[in-house]
Amino acid sequence: MPNKNKIIAFILVAIMFIAVVDVFAFRENKEQKREEELQQLQKRFEWWPTDAMPGPVKDAERGGYWWWPKVPGKIAPWGNRGYIYLYKIIFDYKEEELPPAKPQELRPSLLIKKIIKNVKIYFDYDKSDLRDDAKGILASAVKTLERNPQADILVTGNCDVRGGENYNEKLGRKRSESIKKFMIDNGISEKRVRIISRGKLDAVAPITDLVGMQKDRNAQFMIAEVEEIMMPAAGVSEVSNAKLVEEGKYVVEEEKTVASDVKVSTKEYIVQKGDSIWSIAEKEYGGGHRWNYLYEFNKDKIKNPNKLRPGQKILIPIE
C-alpha cells in the first residue's frame, strides 16, 4: 500500500510538472507570436517617416493624400510612392515614462484607427476632482467602451495659462488620472486607458477670458480603435502630426463630440475703506497670493493696485 501511495504521489507531481511546463510553453508561444506580429507590423511602416520631398499632398476627392516625392531624403531616401491614407499619429506617447529618446530610436506610438467619440471634461480652477456634470458623460463613455471592445482611450490632461509649467504638468496628469480611475472603477480594464499630460502647453485663453480658461482646464480623450506600433522618435517629416496607414484601412466611420458644462461666472464687489487688493483676494479666494490675478482681471478698472478707491466696483471671477 505504501508503494501504491508513492506511485500516486509521483503521478500527481508529474501531472503538475507537465501543467506548469505547458503554461510556460503557452506564454512563450504567445510572446513569440506577439513578437512576430510586431515585426510584420513594422515592415508595413518601416519606410516612414522620410524627409523625401515634396511631402504628401491632400486629395480632396478621395480624402487621403498623394505621396510622390521627387527629391530623395537623407533619413529615408524615398518610401512608398502612390496614394496613401494619411491621418493622425501620436508619436512617442510614453515620452514622460521613458528615458530621453536617442536619434531614430524606435518608440511606442499610437495609430488611431476608428474614432467613435470625442469626450472633453472640464475642471474647476486648480482642481482635479470630477464634477457631477462630468460623471454622467463619463458613464456614457463607459457604455460606449463596453459596446466597442476593440476601442481604447488616451486621456490628455490640460490646464489654463496660470501657474508654472512643472506644477501644471502634474495637475494635468492628476486630471487624466481622475478619469482613468473612474473608468477602472466602472469595470474598464486598466490596459485600455492610457494617460498623458500637456500641462498648460495648449492653453490659449488670456486670464481675462473666464470661459476660455474654463475650456483650457480639461481632460479630453477619444474613444477609438488604436494600434500601438514602434516609430522613430526623431527625423519625422513635415507631416509629423499625421499618421500613415494603408489605403482605406483607418476610415472614421462614426464620430461624436460631447463635453461637460462650462461653469464660470462673476460677482460684483464694492471696495470698502481699508480694503487692499491682497485683502480682497484673501477674503474671496482664501489666499492673498491671488491678488495679481484679481488685478489683471480688473486692470481696466483699477488704476493703482496699491491704492484702491472706496466705493469702486470690481468683478470677482467665480471658477
ChimeraX attribute file (.defattr): number of C-alpha atoms within 10 A of each C-alpha:
attribute: neighborCount
match mode: 1-to-1
recipient: residues
	/A:1	6
	/A:2	7
	/A:3	8
	/A:4	9
	/A:5	10
	/A:6	11
	/A:7	12
	/A:8	12
	/A:9	12
	/A:10	12
	/A:11	12
	/A:12	12
	/A:13	12
	/A:14	12
	/A:15	12
	/A:16	12
	/A:17	12
	/A:18	12
	/A:19	12
	/A:20	12
	/A:21	12
	/A:22	12
	/A:23	12
	/A:24	12
	/A:25	12
	/A:26	12
	/A:27	12
	/A:28	12
	/A:29	12
	/A:30	12
	/A:31	12
	/A:32	12
	/A:33	12
	/A:34	12
	/A:35	12
	/A:36	12
	/A:37	11
	/A:38	14
	/A:39	14
	/A:40	12
	/A:41	14
	/A:42	15
	/A:43	10
	/A:44	12
	/A:45	17
	/A:46	16
	/A:47	14
	/A:48	21
	/A:49	23
	/A:50	23
	/A:51	22
	/A:52	22
	/A:53	17
	/A:54	14
	/A:55	17
	/A:56	21
	/A:57	14
	/A:58	16
	/A:59	13
	/A:60	8
	/A:61	7
	/A:62	11
	/A:63	13
	/A:64	21
	/A:65	21
	/A:66	17
	/A:67	22
	/A:68	18
	/A:69	20
	/A:70	11
	/A:71	12
	/A:72	15
	/A:73	16
	/A:74	11
	/A:75	17
	/A:76	15
	/A:77	14
	/A:78	21
	/A:79	19
	/A:80	13
	/A:81	11
	/A:82	11
	/A:83	18
	/A:84	21
	/A:85	23
	/A:86	25
	/A:87	20
	/A:88	16
	/A:89	20
	/A:90	18
	/A:91	23
	/A:92	20
	/A:93	18
	/A:94	16
	/A:95	15
	/A:96	10
	/A:97	8
	/A:98	11
	/A:99	8
	/A:100	10
	/A:101	14
	/A:102	11
	/A:103	10
	/A:104	13
	/A:105	14
	/A:106	15
	/A:107	21
	/A:108	18
	/A:109	22
	/A:110	21
	/A:111	21
	/A:112	25
	/A:113	21
	/A:114	20
	/A:115	19
	/A:116	19
	/A:117	18
	/A:118	17
	/A:119	18
	/A:120	22
	/A:121	26
	/A:122	26
	/A:123	25
	/A:124	18
	/A:125	15
	/A:126	15
	/A:127	14
	/A:128	22
	/A:129	13
	/A:130	17
	/A:131	15
	/A:132	10
	/A:133	15
	/A:134	17
	/A:135	15
	/A:136	12
	/A:137	16
	/A:138	22
	/A:139	14
	/A:140	11
	/A:141	20
	/A:142	19
	/A:143	12
	/A:144	15
	/A:145	21
	/A:146	13
	/A:147	10
	/A:148	14
	/A:149	11
	/A:150	14
	/A:151	22
	/A:152	23
	/A:153	22
	/A:154	21
	/A:155	25
	/A:156	23
	/A:157	33
	/A:158	31
	/A:159	34
	/A:160	25
	/A:161	20
	/A:162	16
	/A:163	12
	/A:164	10
	/A:165	15
	/A:166	11
	/A:167	13
	/A:168	23
	/A:169	19
	/A:170	17
	/A:171	23
	/A:172	28
	/A:173	22
	/A:174	21
	/A:175	29
	/A:176	27
	/A:177	23
	/A:178	16
	/A:179	26
	/A:180	22
	/A:181	13
	/A:182	16
	/A:183	20
	/A:184	15
	/A:185	11
	/A:186	13
	/A:187	10
	/A:188	19
	/A:189	12
	/A:190	13
	/A:191	9
	/A:192	17
	/A:193	21
	/A:194	17
	/A:195	22
	/A:196	23
	/A:197	23
	/A:198	19
	/A:199	26
	/A:200	24
	/A:201	15
	/A:202	12
	/A:203	18
	/A:204	14
	/A:205	16
	/A:206	14
	/A:207	16
	/A:208	15
	/A:209	11
	/A:210	20
	/A:211	15
	/A:212	17
	/A:213	24
	/A:214	21
	/A:215	24
	/A:216	23
	/A:217	28
	/A:218	24
	/A:219	29
	/A:220	22
	/A:221	22
	/A:222	23
	/A:223	26
	/A:224	24
	/A:225	18
	/A:226	21
	/A:227	13
	/A:228	15
	/A:229	18
	/A:230	19
	/A:231	22
	/A:232	20
	/A:233	20
	/A:234	18
	/A:235	17
	/A:236	18
	/A:237	17
	/A:238	15
	/A:239	17
	/A:240	14
	/A:241	13
	/A:242	17
	/A:243	21
	/A:244	21
	/A:245	21
	/A:246	12
	/A:247	13
	/A:248	13
	/A:249	10
	/A:250	20
	/A:251	17
	/A:252	14
	/A:253	9
	/A:254	10
	/A:255	13
	/A:256	11
	/A:257	10
	/A:258	14
	/A:259	17
	/A:260	20
	/A:261	16
	/A:262	18
	/A:263	15
	/A:264	15
	/A:265	12
	/A:266	12
	/A:267	9
	/A:268	10
	/A:269	14
	/A:270	13
	/A:271	17
	/A:272	14
	/A:273	10
	/A:274	10
	/A:275	14
	/A:276	18
	/A:277	21
	/A:278	18
	/A:279	17
	/A:280	20
	/A:281	20
	/A:282	15
	/A:283	11
	/A:284	14
	/A:285	16
	/A:286	11
	/A:287	13
	/A:288	17
	/A:289	14
	/A:290	17
	/A:291	19
	/A:292	15
	/A:293	15
	/A:294	24
	/A:295	21
	/A:296	15
	/A:297	20
	/A:298	18
	/A:299	15
	/A:300	9
	/A:301	14
	/A:302	19
	/A:303	12
	/A:304	10
	/A:305	18
	/A:306	9
	/A:307	12
	/A:308	17
	/A:309	17
	/A:310	12
	/A:311	11
	/A:312	12
	/A:313	15
	/A:314	20
	/A:315	16
	/A:316	19
	/A:317	18
	/A:318	14
	/A:319	16
